[in-house]
């Protein structure tokens, strides 16, 4: 997994993403939008996905778990419509330099975390932080 503040989305290998999408659909009680040319194959809903009604996802790193709230994993790609779309992507469907087996931990999921990089010990730390108060 690459941690990249220059990439927006958390991008996962195709097989892992497909399993995650199935689980996310189980956690949201309404049907996703289907056959919308503006949205393509993205997992989207016609309702606001908030910290109160959306799933909390946990990313498991070696030695630490990071909880992601819906505000970090869902976004509104078309501002004039009330669509909320899953912001985690399938890396196999993107045009980038990473292989299908390498995930990218992008900046959407880094929001509201103070992230520390200890280059000597090669450890990354995540501290939940209200970044609006920094």
C-alpha positions as CSV (number, residue, x, y, z in Angstrom):
1,X,0.0,0.0,0.0
2,X,1.4,3.4,-1.0
3,X,0.4,6.4,1.1
4,X,0.1,9.3,-1.4
5,X,-1.2,12.7,-0.5
6,X,-1.2,13.6,-4.2
7,X,-3.8,10.9,-5.2
8,X,-7.4,11.7,-4.2
9,X,-8.9,8.2,-3.8
10,X,-8.1,5.1,-1.8
11,X,-7.5,2.7,-4.7
12,X,-7.6,-1.1,-4.1
13,X,-6.7,-4.1,-6.2
14,X,-9.7,-5.3,-8.3
15,X,-10.5,-8.5,-6.3
16,X,-10.3,-6.7,-3.0
17,X,-12.4,-3.8,-4.2
18,X,-15.1,-6.1,-5.5
19,X,-15.5,-7.8,-2.2
20,X,-15.5,-4.5,-0.3
21,X,-18.2,-3.1,-2.6
22,X,-20.4,-6.1,-1.9
23,X,-20.1,-5.5,1.8
24,X,-20.8,-1.8,1.5
25,X,-24.0,-2.5,-0.4
26,X,-25.1,-4.8,2.4
27,X,-24.6,-2.0,5.0
28,X,-26.7,0.6,3.2
29,X,-30.4,-0.1,3.2
30,X,-31.4,1.6,-0.1
31,X,-30.7,0.5,-3.6
32,X,-27.8,2.1,-5.5
33,X,-28.3,4.1,-8.6
34,X,-28.2,2.0,-11.8
35,X,-27.6,2.8,-15.5
36,X,-26.7,6.5,-15.1
37,X,-24.4,7.7,-17.9
38,X,-23.0,10.5,-15.7
39,X,-21.9,8.1,-13.0
40,X,-20.7,5.2,-15.0
41,X,-20.1,2.1,-12.9
42,X,-19.5,4.0,-9.7
43,X,-21.4,2.9,-6.5
44,X,-23.8,5.8,-5.9
45,X,-26.9,6.6,-3.9
46,X,-29.6,9.3,-4.2
47,X,-29.3,10.2,-0.6
48,X,-26.8,11.9,1.6
49,X,-24.4,9.4,3.1
50,X,-23.3,10.8,6.5
51,X,-21.4,9.7,9.5
52,X,-24.8,8.9,11.0
53,X,-26.2,6.6,8.3
54,X,-23.2,5.3,6.4
55,X,-20.8,2.4,7.1
56,X,-17.6,2.8,9.0
57,X,-14.8,1.0,7.3
58,X,-11.6,-0.2,9.0
59,X,-8.3,-0.3,7.2
60,X,-6.0,-2.9,8.7
61,X,-2.3,-2.1,8.6
62,X,0.4,-4.1,10.1
63,X,0.3,-3.1,13.8
64,X,-2.7,-0.7,13.5
65,X,-6.3,-0.3,12.5
66,X,-7.6,3.0,11.0
67,X,-11.4,3.7,11.1
68,X,-12.7,5.6,8.2
69,X,-16.0,7.5,8.6
70,X,-18.5,7.9,5.7
71,X,-17.4,11.5,5.3
72,X,-14.0,10.1,4.2
73,X,-15.3,7.3,2.0
74,X,-18.3,8.9,0.2
75,X,-18.4,12.1,-1.9
76,X,-20.6,14.2,-4.1
77,X,-19.0,14.1,-7.5
78,X,-21.6,16.2,-9.3
79,X,-22.5,19.2,-7.0
80,X,-25.8,20.1,-8.6
81,X,-27.2,16.6,-8.0
82,X,-27.8,14.9,-4.6
83,X,-25.7,11.8,-5.5
84,X,-23.3,10.4,-3.0
85,X,-20.8,8.0,-4.4
86,X,-18.4,5.6,-2.9
87,X,-15.0,7.3,-3.0
88,X,-12.9,4.2,-2.9
89,X,-11.9,3.0,-6.4
90,X,-10.7,-0.1,-8.2
91,X,-7.1,0.5,-9.1
92,X,-7.4,-1.9,-12.1
93,X,-9.8,0.5,-13.7
94,X,-7.6,3.6,-13.5
95,X,-4.9,4.8,-15.8
96,X,-1.9,5.1,-13.5
97,X,1.7,3.8,-13.0
98,X,0.8,1.4,-10.2
99,X,0.3,-2.3,-10.7
100,X,-3.0,-4.1,-10.1
101,X,-1.7,-5.5,-6.8
102,X,-0.6,-2.2,-5.2
103,X,-3.1,-0.2,-3.3
104,X,-2.9,3.6,-3.0
105,X,-4.0,5.3,0.2
106,X,-5.1,8.7,-1.2
107,X,-5.8,12.0,0.4
108,X,-9.6,11.6,0.9
109,X,-9.1,9.0,3.5
110,X,-6.3,10.9,5.1
111,X,-8.6,13.8,5.9
112,X,-9.0,14.5,9.7
113,X,-5.9,12.5,10.5
114,X,-2.5,13.8,11.6
115,X,-0.2,11.5,9.8
116,X,3.3,11.0,11.0
117,X,6.1,9.5,8.9
118,X,9.1,8.2,10.9
119,X,11.7,7.6,8.1
120,X,14.3,6.0,10.5
121,X,12.0,3.3,11.9
122,X,9.9,3.2,8.7
123,X,6.7,3.6,10.7
124,X,3.6,5.6,9.7
125,X,1.2,6.8,12.4
126,X,-2.4,8.0,12.2
127,X,-3.9,10.2,14.8
128,X,-7.6,11.2,14.5
129,X,-7.6,15.0,14.4
130,X,-10.3,17.7,13.8
131,X,-8.3,19.4,11.1
132,X,-10.7,22.4,11.0
133,X,-9.2,23.4,14.4
134,X,-5.5,23.4,13.4
